[in-house]
């Protein structure tokens, strides 16, 4: 199974997103936006080809087949600089003198990267809205070049009593690294359309 890289090369972006010019001297913030655009393009094209699934089609305990996530050092530093600039996320020397003894990924980066592969694994589900998240529990840090596996399953399915054309569902996730060490556990809560859904 091919690993899902967190980020796209400049060559990939030029090939697949030709309307977005990627210069060789682009700064990391601009490149991050190009990467996000490419990821959204890829995910939307993939889901558009899939058959629509409704609340009625989802089974409690159903497993989602998520791609592995490779957390590169470059991605860890870039995310940290843009969104969570703690020294142990962005500076190798400072990180070596920290409690972690080396560079580690922001937990927000880990959650974001795992969210992407979970959303791709959902397929074309008729999600109306996210309505919350389950508590995130973190166990071990993510270090450069760690490969994360996401065990994600649908659970807590419940049709709405007041509006039976929609239902509530959760996806619970357990993330481990290549050494089978637990990394994070968390979950998403969704409102999903049933087959008889009527737009208000």
PyMOL commands that set and color helices and strands:
alter all, ss='L'
color gray80, all
select helices_A, chain A and resi 10-16+28-48+55-57+73-83+87-90+92-96+107-122
alter helices_A, ss='H'
color red, helices_A
select strands_A, chain A and resi 4-5+63-65+69-71+127-138+146-159+166-176+182-193
alter strands_A, ss='S'
color yellow, strands_A
deselect
rebuild
show_as cartoon
